[in-house]
Amino acid sequence: MAFIKLSILKMYGDIFASKRFHYSLWAVAVLMISWTIACSLTAIFQCTPIAFNWDITIPGGFCINYGAVVLAAGGFNIATDLIILVMPIPLVWKLHTSKQKKWQIIFAFALGSR
């Protein structure tokens, strides 16, 4: 998912030249990369010791509540989807074109969201 979202952010960067918008893109990209690393590490180290993932007979082993982690990850993914979807709207509204064309451009971005 992170690679898909990063590619969308890259596309936004290619379309819009605003320096301030590029800073926003970088901030969201860093957030996505950080979250992806955190989720990957959580998936790997969810149990202590790691071997407890596949061998629950190891004495003293335990796992975190991975269901809660998946639920939090889902909420985070929805939030980042909305952020990425909404990011170009202020720049589209600043375009010198009719409102109908602006709505069409926003709709085209929204179609690409899922």
C-alpha distances in whole Angstrom, upper triangle without the diagonal:
4,5,5,6,9,10,11,13,14,16,17,19,20,21,23,25,26,26,25,22,21,21,19,16,17,17,14,12,14,13,9,11,13,11,9,12,14,12,12,16,16,15,18,20,20,24,27,28,25,27,27,24,26,29,30,34,34,36,34,31,28,25,23,22,19,19,19,16,14,15,15,11,11,13,12,8,11,13,11,10,14,14,13,15,18,18,20,22,25,25,25,28,30,30,34,34,34,33,32,30,28,27,26,24,22,22,20,18,17,17,14,12,12
4,5,5,6,9,10,10,12,14,15,16,18,20,21,23,23,23,22,20,18,18,16,14,14,14,11,9,11,10,6,7,10,9,7,10,12,11,11,15,16,15,17,20,20,24,27,28,25,27,28,25,27,30,31,35,34,36,35,31,29,25,23,23,20,20,20,17,15,17,15,12,13,14,12,9,12,13,10,10,14,14,12,14,17,17,19,21,24,24,24,27,29,29,33,33,34,33,32,30,28,27,27,24,22,23,21,18,18,19,15,13,14
4,5,5,6,9,10,10,12,14,15,16,18,20,22,23,23,23,20,18,19,17,14,14,15,13,10,12,13,9,9,12,12,10,12,15,14,14,17,18,18,19,22,23,26,29,30,27,29,30,27,29,32,33,37,36,38,37,33,31,28,26,26,23,23,23,20,18,20,19,15,16,18,15,13,15,16,13,13,16,16,13,16,19,18,19,22,24,24,24,28,29,29,32,32,34,33,32,30,28,27,26,24,22,23,21,18,18,18,15,14,14
4,5,5,6,9,10,11,13,14,15,17,19,21,22,23,22,19,18,19,17,14,15,16,13,11,14,14,11,12,15,14,12,15,17,16,16,20,21,20,22,25,25,29,31,32,29,31,32,29,30,34,35,39,38,41,39,36,33,30,28,27,24,24,24,21,19,20,19,16,15,17,15,12,14,15,12,11,14,14,11,13,16,16,17,20,22,22,22,25,27,26,30,30,31,29,29,27,25,24,23,20,19,19,17,14,15,15,11,10,11
4,5,5,6,9,10,11,12,14,15,16,19,20,20,19,16,15,16,14,11,12,13,10,8,12,11,8,10,13,12,11,15,16,15,16,20,20,20,23,25,25,29,32,33,30,32,33,30,32,35,36,40,39,41,39,36,33,30,28,27,24,24,23,20,18,19,18,15,14,15,13,10,12,12,9,8,11,11,8,10,13,12,14,17,19,19,20,23,24,24,28,28,29,28,27,25,23,22,22,19,17,18,16,13,14,14,11,9,11
4,5,5,6,9,10,10,12,14,15,17,18,18,18,15,13,14,13,9,10,11,9,6,10,10,8,9,12,12,11,14,16,16,17,20,21,21,23,25,26,29,32,33,30,33,34,31,33,36,37,41,40,42,40,37,34,31,29,28,25,26,25,22,21,22,20,17,17,18,15,13,15,15,11,11,14,13,10,13,15,13,15,18,20,19,20,23,24,24,28,28,30,29,29,26,24,24,24,20,19,20,18,15,16,17,14,12,14
4,5,5,6,9,10,11,12,14,16,18,18,19,16,14,16,15,11,12,14,12,10,13,14,11,12,16,16,14,17,20,19,19,23,24,24,25,28,29,32,35,36,33,35,36,33,35,38,39,43,42,44,43,39,37,34,32,31,28,28,28,25,23,24,23,20,20,21,18,15,17,17,14,13,15,14,11,13,16,14,14,18,20,19,19,23,24,23,27,27,29,28,27,25,23,23,22,19,18,19,16,14,15,15,12,12,13
4,5,5,6,9,10,11,12,15,16,17,17,14,13,15,13,10,12,14,11,10,14,14,12,14,17,17,16,19,21,20,21,24,25,25,27,30,30,34,36,38,35,37,38,34,36,40,41,45,44,46,44,41,38,35,33,32,29,28,28,25,23,24,22,19,19,19,17,14,15,15,12,10,13,12,8,10,12,11,11,14,17,16,16,19,21,20,24,24,25,24,24,21,19,19,18,15,14,15,13,10,12,12,9,9,11
4,5,5,6,9,10,11,13,13,14,14,11,9,11,10,6,8,10,8,7,11,12,10,12,15,16,15,18,20,20,21,24,25,25,27,30,30,34,36,37,35,37,38,35,37,41,42,45,44,46,44,41,38,35,33,32,29,29,28,25,24,24,22,20,20,20,17,15,16,15,11,11,13,11,7,10,12,9,10,14,15,14,15,19,19,19,23,24,26,24,25,22,20,20,20,16,15,17,15,12,14,15,12,11,14
4,5,5,6,9,10,12,13,14,15,12,10,12,12,8,9,12,11,9,13,14,13,14,17,18,17,19,22,22,23,25,27,27,29,31,32,35,38,39,36,38,39,37,39,42,43,47,46,48,46,43,40,37,35,35,32,32,31,28,27,27,26,22,23,23,20,18,19,19,15,15,16,15,11,13,15,13,12,16,18,16,17,20,20,20,24,24,26,26,26,23,21,22,21,18,17,19,17,14,16,17,14,14,17
4,5,5,6,9,11,13,15,16,12,11,14,14,10,13,15,13,12,16,17,16,17,20,21,20,22,25,25,25,28,30,30,31,34,34,38,41,42,39,41,42,39,41,44,45,49,48,50,49,45,43,39,37,37,33,33,33,30,28,29,27,24,24,24,21,19,20,19,16,15,16,15,11,12,14,12,11,14,16,14,14,18,19,18,21,21,23,23,23,20,18,19,18,14,15,16,13,11,14,14,11,12,15
4,5,5,6,9,10,12,13,9,9,12,11,8,11,13,12,12,15,16,15,17,20,20,20,23,25,25,26,29,30,30,32,35,35,39,41,42,40,42,43,40,42,46,46,50,49,51,49,46,43,40,37,37,34,33,32,30,28,28,27,24,24,23,21,19,19,18,15,14,15,13,9,10,11,9,7,11,13,11,11,15,15,15,18,19,21,21,21,18,16,17,17,13,13,15,13,10,13,14,12,12,16
4,5,5,7,9,9,11,8,6,10,10,7,9,12,12,11,14,16,16,17,20,21,21,23,25,26,27,29,30,31,33,35,36,39,41,43,40,43,44,41,43,46,47,51,50,52,50,46,44,41,38,38,35,35,34,31,30,30,28,26,26,25,22,21,21,20,17,17,17,15,12,14,14,11,10,14,14,12,13,17,16,16,19,21,23,23,24,21,19,20,20,16,16,18,16,14,17,18,15,16,19
4,6,7,10,12,14,11,10,13,14,11,13,16,16,14,18,20,19,20,23,24,23,25,28,28,29,31,33,33,35,37,38,42,44,45,42,45,46,43,45,48,49,53,52,54,52,49,47,43,41,41,38,38,37,34,33,33,31,28,28,28,25,23,24,23,20,19,20,18,15,16,17,14,12,15,16,13,14,18,17,16,19,20,23,23,23,20,19,20,19,16,16,19,16,14,17,18,16,17,20
4,7,9,12,14,11,11,14,14,12,15,17,17,16,20,21,20,22,25,25,25,28,30,30,31,34,35,35,37,39,40,44,46,47,44,47,48,45,47,50,51,55,54,56,54,51,48,45,42,42,39,38,37,35,33,33,32,29,29,28,26,24,24,23,20,19,19,17,14,14,15,12,10,13,14,10,11,14,14,13,15,16,19,19,20,16,15,17,16,12,13,16,13,12,15,16,14,16,19
4,6,9,10,8,8,12,12,11,13,16,15,16,19,20,20,22,24,25,26,28,30,30,31,34,35,36,38,40,40,44,46,47,45,48,48,46,48,51,52,56,55,56,54,51,48,45,42,42,39,39,37,35,34,34,31,29,29,28,25,24,24,22,19,19,19,16,14,14,14,11,8,11,11,8,9,13,11,11,14,16,19,19,20,17,15,17,17,13,14,17,15,13,16,18,16,17,21
4,6,9,8,8,11,12,11,13,16,17,17,19,21,21,23,25,26,27,29,31,32,33,35,36,37,39,41,42,45,47,49,46,49,50,47,50,53,54,57,56,58,56,52,50,47,44,44,41,41,40,37,36,36,34,31,31,30,28,26,26,25,22,22,21,19,17,18,17,14,11,14,13,10,12,15,13,13,15,18,21,21,23,20,18,20,20,17,17,20,19,17,20,22,20,21,24
4,5,5,6,9,10,10,12,14,15,16,18,20,21,22,24,26,27,29,30,31,33,35,36,37,39,40,41,45,47,48,46,49,50,47,50,53,53,57,56,57,55,52,49,46,43,43,40,40,38,36,35,35,32,31,31,29,26,26,26,23,21,21,21,17,16,17,16,12,11,13,11,9,12,14,12,12,15,18,21,21,23,20,18,20,21,18,18,21,20,18,21,23,21,21,25
4,5,5,6,9,10,11,13,14,15,17,19,20,21,23,24,26,27,29,30,31,33,35,36,38,39,40,43,45,46,44,48,48,46,49,52,52,56,54,56,53,50,48,45,42,42,40,40,38,35,35,35,32,30,31,29,26,26,26,24,21,22,22,18,17,19,17,14,13,16,14,12,15,17,15,16,19,22,25,25,27,24,21,24,25,21,21,24,23,20,23,26,23,23,27
4,5,5,7,9,10,11,13,14,16,17,19,20,21,23,25,26,27,29,30,32,33,35,37,38,38,42,44,45,43,47,47,45,48,51,51,54,53,54,51,49,46,43,40,40,38,38,36,33,33,33,30,28,29,27,24,24,24,21,19,20,19,16,15,17,15,12,12,14,12,11,15,16,14,16,19,22,24,24,26,24,21,23,24,21,20,23,23,20,22,25,23,22,26
4,5,5,6,9,10,11,12,14,15,16,18,20,21,22,24,26,27,28,30,31,33,35,36,37,40,42,44,42,45,45,43,45,49,49,52,51,52,50,47,44,41,38,38,36,35,33,31,31,30,27,26,26,24,22,21,21,19,16,17,16,13,12,14,12,8,9,11,10,9,12,14,13,15,18,20,22,22,24,21,18,20,21,18,16,20,19,16,18,21,19,19,22
4,5,5,6,9,10,10,12,14,15,16,18,20,21,22,24,25,27,28,30,31,33,34,35,39,41,42,40,43,44,41,44,47,48,51,50,51,49,46,43,40,37,37,35,35,33,31,30,30,27,25,26,25,22,21,22,20,16,18,18,14,13,15,14,11,11,14,13,12,15,17,16,17,21,23,25,25,26,24,21,23,23,19,19,22,21,17,20,22,20,19,23
4,5,5,6,9,10,11,12,14,15,16,18,20,21,22,24,26,27,28,30,32,33,34,37,39,40,38,42,42,40,43,46,46,50,48,49,47,44,41,38,36,36,34,34,32,29,29,29,26,24,25,24,21,21,22,19,16,18,18,14,14,16,15,12,13,16,15,14,17,19,18,20,23,25,28,27,29,27,23,25,26,22,21,24,23,20,22,24,22,21,24
4,5,5,6,8,10,11,12,14,15,16,18,20,21,22,24,26,27,28,30,31,32,36,38,39,37,40,41,38,41,44,45,48,47,48,45,42,40,36,34,33,31,31,29,27,27,26,23,22,22,21,18,18,18,15,13,15,14,11,10,13,12,8,11,13,13,12,16,17,17,19,23,24,26,25,27,25,21,23,24,20,18,21,21,17,19,22,20,18,21
4,5,5,6,9,10,10,12,14,15,16,18,20,21,22,24,25,27,29,30,31,34,36,38,36,39,39,37,39,43,43,46,45,47,44,41,39,35,33,32,30,30,29,26,25,25,23,21,21,20,17,16,17,15,12,13,14,10,9,12,12,9,10,14,14,13,16,18,18,19,23,24,26,25,26,24,21,22,23,19,18,20,19,16,17,20,17,16,19
4,5,5,6,8,10,10,12,14,15,16,18,20,21,22,24,26,27,28,29,33,35,36,34,37,38,35,38,41,42,45,44,45,43,40,37,34,32,32,29,30,28,25,25,26,23,21,22,21,18,17,19,17,13,15,16,13,12,15,15,12,14,17,17,16,19,22,21,23,26,28,30,29,30,28,25,26,26,23,21,24,23,19,21,23,20,19,22
4,5,5,6,9,10,11,12,14,15,16,18,20,21,22,24,26,27,28,31,33,34,32,36,36,34,37,40,40,44,42,43,41,38,35,32,29,29,27,28,26,23,23,24,20,19,20,19,15,16,17,14,12,14,15,11,11,15,15,12,14,17,17,17,20,22,22,24,27,29,31,30,31,29,26,26,27,24,22,24,24,20,21,24,21,19,22
4,5,5,6,9,10,10,12,14,15,16,18,20,21,22,24,25,26,30,32,33,31,34,35,32,35,38,38,42,41,42,40,36,34,30,28,27,25,25,24,21,21,21,18,16,17,16,12,12,14,11,8,11,12,8,8,12,12,10,13,16,16,17,19,21,22,23,27,28,30,28,29,27,24,24,25,22,20,22,21,17,18,20,18,16,18
4,5,5,6,8,10,10,12,14,15,16,18,20,21,23,24,25,29,31,32,30,33,33,31,34,37,37,41,39,41,39,36,33,30,28,27,25,26,24,21,21,22,19,16,18,17,14,13,15,14,10,12,14,11,10,14,15,12,15,18,19,19,21,23,24,25,29,30,31,30,31,29,26,26,26,23,21,23,22,18,19,21,18,16,19
4,5,5,6,8,10,11,12,14,15,16,18,20,21,22,23,27,29,30,28,31,32,30,33,35,36,39,38,39,37,34,31,28,26,26,24,25,23,20,21,22,18,16,18,18,14,14,17,15,12,15,16,14,13,17,18,15,18,21,21,21,24,26,26,28,31,33,35,33,34,32,29,29,30,27,25,27,26,22,23,25,22,20,22
4,6,5,6,9,10,10,12,14,15,16,18,20,21,21,25,27,29,27,30,30,28,31,34,34,37,36,37,35,32,29,26,23,23,21,22,20,17,18,18,15,13,15,14,11,11,14,12,9,13,14,12,12,16,16,15,18,20,21,22,24,26,27,28,32,33,34,33,34,32,29,29,29,26,24,26,25,21,21,24,21,18,20
4,5,5,6,9,10,10,12,14,15,16,18,20,20,24,26,28,25,28,29,26,29,32,33,36,35,36,34,31,29,25,23,23,20,21,19,16,16,17,14,11,13,13,10,9,12,11,8,11,13,11,11,14,16,15,17,20,22,22,24,26,27,28,32,33,34,32,33,31,28,28,28,25,23,24,23,20,20,21,18,16,17
4,5,5,6,9,10,11,12,14,15,17,18,19,23,25,26,24,27,28,25,28,31,32,35,33,35,33,30,28,25,23,23,20,22,21,17,17,19,16,13,16,16,13,12,16,15,12,14,17,15,14,18,19,18,20,23,25,25,26,29,30,31,34,35,37,35,36,34,31,31,31,28,26,27,26,22,23,24,21,19,20
4,5,5,6,9,10,11,12,14,15,16,17,21,23,24,22,25,26,24,27,30,30,33,32,33,31,28,25,22,20,21,19,20,19,15,16,18,15,13,15,16,12,13,16,15,13,16,18,16,16,20,21,19,22,25,26,26,28,31,31,33,37,38,39,37,38,36,33,33,33,30,28,30,29,25,25,27,24,21,23
4,5,5,6,8,10,10,12,14,15,16,19,21,23,21,24,24,22,25,28,28,32,30,32,29,26,24,20,18,18,16,17,15,12,13,14,11,9,12,12,9,10,13,12,11,14,16,15,15,18,20,19,22,24,26,27,28,30,32,33,37,37,39,37,37,35,33,32,32,30,27,28,28,24,24,25,22,20,20
4,5,5,6,9,10,11,12,14,15,19,21,22,19,22,23,20,23,26,27,30,29,31,29,26,23,20,18,18,16,17,16,13,13,15,13,10,12,14,11,10,14,14,12,14,17,16,16,19,21,20,23,26,27,28,29,32,33,34,38,38,39,38,38,36,33,33,33,30,28,28,27,24,24,25,22,19,20
4,5,5,6,8,10,11,12,14,17,19,20,17,21,21,19,22,25,26,29,27,29,27,24,22,19,17,18,16,18,17,14,14,17,15,12,15,17,14,14,18,17,15,18,21,20,19,23,24,23,26,29,30,30,32,35,36,37,40,41,43,41,41,39,37,36,36,33,31,32,31,27,27,28,25,23,23
4,5,5,6,9,10,10,11,15,17,18,16,20,20,18,21,24,24,27,26,27,25,22,19,16,14,15,13,16,14,11,12,14,12,10,14,15,12,13,17,17,15,18,21,20,20,23,25,24,27,29,31,31,33,35,37,38,42,42,44,42,42,40,38,37,37,34,32,33,32,29,28,29,27,24,24
4,5,5,6,9,10,10,14,16,18,15,18,18,16,19,22,22,26,24,26,24,21,18,15,13,13,11,13,12,8,9,12,10,8,11,13,11,12,15,16,15,17,20,19,20,22,24,24,27,29,31,32,33,35,37,38,42,42,43,41,41,40,37,36,36,34,31,32,31,28,27,28,25,22,22
4,5,5,6,9,10,13,15,16,13,16,17,15,17,20,21,24,23,25,24,20,18,15,14,15,12,15,15,11,12,15,14,11,14,16,14,14,18,19,17,19,22,22,22,25,27,26,29,32,33,34,35,38,39,40,44,44,45,43,43,41,39,38,38,35,33,33,32,29,29,29,26,24,23
4,5,5,6,8,11,13,14,11,15,16,14,17,19,20,23,21,23,21,18,16,13,13,14,12,15,15,12,13,16,15,13,16,18,16,17,21,21,20,22,25,24,24,27,29,29,32,34,36,36,38,40,41,42,46,47,48,46,46,44,42,41,41,38,36,37,36,32,32,32,30,27,27
4,5,5,5,9,11,13,11,14,14,12,16,18,18,21,20,21,19,16,14,11,9,11,9,12,12,8,10,13,12,11,14,16,15,16,19,20,19,21,24,24,24,27,29,29,32,34,36,37,38,40,42,43,47,47,48,46,46,45,42,41,41,39,36,36,36,32,31,32,30,27,26
4,6,5,9,12,13,10,13,13,10,13,16,16,20,19,21,19,16,14,11,10,11,8,11,12,9,10,13,13,11,14,17,16,16,19,21,20,22,25,25,25,27,30,30,33,35,37,38,39,41,43,44,47,48,48,46,46,45,42,41,41,39,36,36,35,32,31,32,29,26,25
4,6,8,10,10,7,10,11,9,12,14,15,19,17,19,18,14,13,11,11,13,11,15,16,13,13,17,17,15,18,20,19,19,23,24,23,25,28,28,28,30,33,32,35,38,39,40,41,44,45,46,50,50,51,49,49,47,45,44,44,41,39,39,38,35,34,34,32,29,28
4,5,7,8,6,10,10,9,12,14,15,17,15,17,15,12,11,9,9,12,11,14,15,12,14,17,17,16,19,21,20,21,24,25,24,27,29,29,29,32,34,34,37,39,41,42,43,45,47,48,52,52,53,51,51,49,47,46,46,43,41,41,40,37,36,37,34,32,31
4,7,9,7,10,9,8,12,13,13,16,15,16,14,11,9,6,6,8,7,11,12,10,12,15,15,14,17,19,19,20,23,24,24,26,28,28,29,32,33,34,37,39,40,42,43,45,47,48,52,52,53,50,50,49,46,45,45,43,40,40,40,37,36,36,34,31,30
4,6,5,8,6,6,10,10,10,13,11,12,11,7,6,4,6,10,9,13,14,13,15,18,18,18,21,23,22,24,26,27,27,29,32,32,33,35,37,37,41,43,44,45,47,49,50,52,55,56,56,54,54,53,50,49,49,47,44,44,44,41,39,40,37,35,33
3,5,8,6,8,11,11,11,12,10,10,8,5,6,6,9,12,13,17,17,16,18,21,21,21,24,26,25,27,30,30,30,32,35,35,36,38,40,40,43,45,47,48,49,51,53,54,58,58,59,57,57,56,53,52,52,50,47,47,47,44,42,43,41,38,37
4,5,6,8,10,10,10,11,8,10,9,6,8,9,12,15,15,19,20,18,20,23,23,23,26,28,27,28,32,32,32,34,37,37,37,40,42,42,45,47,49,49,51,53,55,56,60,60,61,59,59,57,55,54,53,51,49,49,48,45,44,44,42,39,38
4,5,6,8,9,10,13,10,13,12,9,9,9,12,15,14,17,19,17,18,22,22,21,24,26,25,26,29,30,30,32,35,35,35,37,40,39,42,45,46,47,48,51,52,53,57,57,58,56,56,54,52,51,51,48,46,46,45,42,41,41,39,36,35
4,5,6,6,8,10,8,11,12,9,10,11,14,17,16,19,21,19,20,24,24,24,26,29,28,29,32,33,33,34,37,38,38,40,42,42,45,47,49,50,51,54,55,56,60,60,61,59,58,57,55,53,53,51,49,48,47,44,43,43,41,38,37
4,5,5,5,8,6,9,9,6,7,8,11,14,14,17,19,18,19,22,23,23,25,27,27,28,31,32,32,34,37,37,38,40,42,42,45,47,49,50,51,54,55,56,60,60,61,58,58,57,54,53,53,51,48,48,47,45,43,43,41,38,37
4,6,7,10,10,13,13,9,9,8,11,13,11,14,17,16,16,19,21,20,22,25,25,25,28,30,29,31,34,34,35,37,39,39,42,44,46,47,48,51,52,53,57,57,58,55,55,53,51,50,49,47,45,45,44,41,40,40,37,35,33
4,6,9,10,13,14,11,12,11,14,16,15,17,20,19,19,22,24,23,25,28,28,28,30,32,32,33,36,37,37,39,42,42,45,47,49,50,51,53,55,56,59,59,60,57,57,55,53,52,51,49,47,46,46,43,42,41,39,37,35
4,5,6,10,12,9,11,12,15,17,17,19,22,21,22,25,26,26,27,30,31,31,34,35,35,36,39,40,40,42,45,45,48,50,52,53,54,56,58,59,63,63,63,61,60,59,57,55,55,53,51,50,49,47,45,45,43,40,38
4,5,8,10,7,8,10,13,15,15,18,20,20,21,23,25,25,27,29,30,31,33,35,35,36,39,40,40,42,45,45,48,50,52,53,54,56,58,59,63,63,63,61,60,59,57,55,55,53,51,50,50,47,45,45,43,41,39
4,6,9,8,11,13,16,18,19,21,23,24,25,27,29,29,31,33,34,34,37,38,39,40,43,44,44,46,48,49,52,54,56,57,58,60,62,63,67,67,67,65,64,63,61,59,59,57,55,54,53,51,49,49,47,44,43
4,6,6,9,12,16,18,19,22,23,23,25,27,28,28,31,33,33,34,37,38,38,40,42,43,44,46,48,48,51,53,55,56,57,59,61,62,66,66,67,64,64,63,61,59,59,57,54,54,53,51,49,49,47,44,43
4,6,9,12,16,18,20,23,24,24,26,28,29,30,32,34,34,35,38,39,40,41,44,44,45,47,49,50,53,55,56,58,59,61,63,64,68,68,69,66,66,65,62,61,61,59,56,56,55,53,51,51,49,46,45
4,7,10,13,16,18,21,22,22,24,26,27,28,30,32,32,34,36,37,37,39,42,42,43,45,47,47,51,52,54,55,57,59,60,62,66,66,67,64,64,63,60,59,59,57,54,54,54,51,49,50,48,45,44
4,7,11,13,15,18,19,19,21,23,24,24,27,29,29,30,33,34,34,36,38,39,40,42,44,44,47,49,51,52,54,55,57,59,62,63,63,61,61,59,57,55,56,54,51,51,50,47,46,46,44,41,40
4,7,10,11,14,15,15,18,20,20,21,24,25,25,27,30,30,31,33,35,36,37,39,41,41,44,46,48,49,51,52,54,56,59,60,60,58,57,57,54,52,53,51,48,48,48,45,43,43,42,39,37
4,7,8,11,12,12,14,16,17,17,20,22,22,23,26,27,27,29,32,32,33,35,37,38,41,43,44,46,47,49,51,52,56,56,56,54,54,53,50,49,49,47,44,44,44,41,39,40,38,35,34
4,6,9,9,9,11,13,13,14,17,18,19,21,23,24,24,27,29,29,30,32,34,35,38,39,41,43,44,46,48,49,53,53,53,51,51,50,47,46,46,44,41,41,41,38,37,37,36,32,31
4,5,6,7,9,10,11,13,15,16,17,19,21,22,23,25,27,28,29,31,32,33,37,38,40,41,43,44,46,48,51,51,52,49,49,48,45,44,44,43,39,39,39,37,34,35,34,31,29
4,5,5,6,9,10,10,12,14,15,16,18,20,21,22,24,25,26,28,30,31,34,36,38,39,40,42,44,45,49,49,49,47,46,46,43,41,41,40,37,37,37,34,32,32,31,28,26
4,5,5,6,9,10,11,12,14,15,17,19,20,21,23,24,26,27,29,30,33,34,37,38,39,41,43,44,48,48,48,45,44,44,41,39,40,38,35,35,35,32,30,31,29,26,25
4,5,5,6,9,10,11,12,14,15,17,18,20,21,23,24,26,27,28,32,33,35,37,38,39,41,43,46,46,46,43,43,43,40,38,39,37,34,34,35,32,29,30,29,26,25
4,5,5,6,9,10,10,12,14,15,16,18,20,21,22,24,26,27,30,31,33,35,36,37,39,41,45,45,45,42,42,42,39,37,38,36,33,33,33,30,28,29,28,24,23
4,5,5,6,9,10,10,12,14,15,16,18,20,21,22,24,25,29,30,32,34,34,36,38,40,43,43,43,40,40,39,37,35,35,34,31,30,30,28,26,26,25,21,20
4,5,5,6,9,10,11,13,14,15,17,19,20,21,23,24,28,28,31,33,33,35,37,39,42,42,42,39,39,38,35,33,34,33,30,29,30,27,25,26,25,21,20
4,5,5,6,9,10,11,12,14,16,16,18,20,21,22,26,27,29,31,31,33,35,37,40,40,41,38,38,37,34,33,33,32,29,29,29,26,24,25,24,21,20
4,5,5,6,9,10,10,12,14,15,16,18,20,21,24,25,27,29,30,32,34,35,39,39,39,36,36,36,33,31,32,30,27,27,27,24,22,23,22,18,18
4,5,5,6,9,10,10,13,14,15,16,18,20,23,24,26,28,29,30,33,34,37,37,37,34,34,33,31,29,29,28,25,24,25,22,20,21,20,16,15
4,5,5,6,9,10,11,12,14,15,17,18,22,22,24,26,27,28,31,32,36,36,36,33,33,32,30,28,29,27,24,24,25,22,19,21,20,16,16
4,5,5,6,8,10,10,12,14,15,16,20,21,23,24,25,27,29,31,34,34,35,32,32,32,29,27,28,26,23,23,24,21,19,21,19,16,16
4,5,5,6,9,10,10,12,14,15,18,20,22,23,24,26,28,29,33,33,33,31,30,29,27,25,26,24,21,21,21,18,16,17,16,12,12
4,6,5,6,9,10,10,12,14,17,18,20,22,22,24,27,28,31,31,31,28,28,27,25,23,23,22,19,19,19,16,14,16,15,11,11
4,5,5,6,9,10,11,12,16,16,18,20,21,22,25,26,30,30,30,27,28,27,24,23,24,22,19,19,20,17,15,17,16,13,14
4,5,5,6,8,10,10,14,15,17,19,20,21,23,25,28,29,29,27,27,26,23,22,23,20,17,18,19,15,14,16,14,11,13
4,5,5,6,9,10,13,14,17,18,18,20,22,23,27,27,27,25,25,23,21,19,20,18,15,15,15,12,11,12,11,7,9
4,5,5,6,8,11,12,14,16,16,18,20,22,25,25,25,22,23,22,19,17,18,17,13,14,15,12,10,13,12,9,11
4,5,5,6,9,11,12,14,15,17,19,20,24,24,25,22,23,22,19,18,19,17,14,15,16,13,12,15,14,11,14
4,6,5,8,10,12,13,14,16,18,19,23,23,24,22,22,21,18,17,18,15,12,14,14,10,10,13,11,8,11
4,6,7,8,11,12,12,14,17,18,21,21,21,19,19,18,15,14,14,12,9,10,11,7,6,10,9,6,10
4,6,6,8,10,10,12,14,16,19,19,20,17,18,17,14,13,15,12,9,11,12,9,9,12,12,10,14
4,6,7,8,10,11,13,15,18,19,20,18,19,18,14,15,16,13,11,13,14,10,11,14,13,12,15
4,6,5,6,9,10,11,15,15,17,15,16,14,11,12,13,10,8,11,11,8,10,13,12,12,16
4,5,5,6,9,10,14,14,15,12,14,13,9,10,11,9,7,10,11,9,10,13,14,13,17
4,5,5,7,9,13,14,15,13,15,14,10,12,14,12,10,14,15,13,14,17,17,17,20
4,5,5,7,11,12,14,13,15,13,10,12,14,11,10,14,14,12,14,17,17,17,21
4,5,5,9,9,11,10,12,10,6,9,10,7,7,11,11,10,12,15,15,16,20
4,5,8,9,10,8,11,10,6,9,11,10,9,13,14,13,15,18,18,19,22
4,6,9,11,10,13,12,9,12,14,12,12,16,17,16,18,20,21,21,25
4,6,9,9,12,9,8,11,12,10,12,15,15,15,17,20,20,21,24
4,7,9,12,10,9,13,14,13,14,17,17,18,20,22,23,24,28
4,7,8,6,7,10,11,11,13,15,15,17,19,20,21,23,26
4,5,5,6,9,10,11,13,14,15,17,19,20,22,23,26
4,5,5,6,9,10,10,12,14,15,16,18,20,21,24
4,5,5,6,9,10,10,12,14,15,16,19,20,22
4,5,5,6,9,10,10,12,14,15,17,19,21
4,5,5,6,9,10,11,12,14,16,17,20
4,5,5,6,9,10,10,12,14,15,18
4,5,5,6,9,10,10,13,14,17
4,5,5,6,9,10,11,13,16
4,5,5,6,9,10,11,14
4,5,5,6,9,10,12
4,5,5,7,9,11
4,5,5,7,10
4,5,5,8
4,5,6
4,6
4
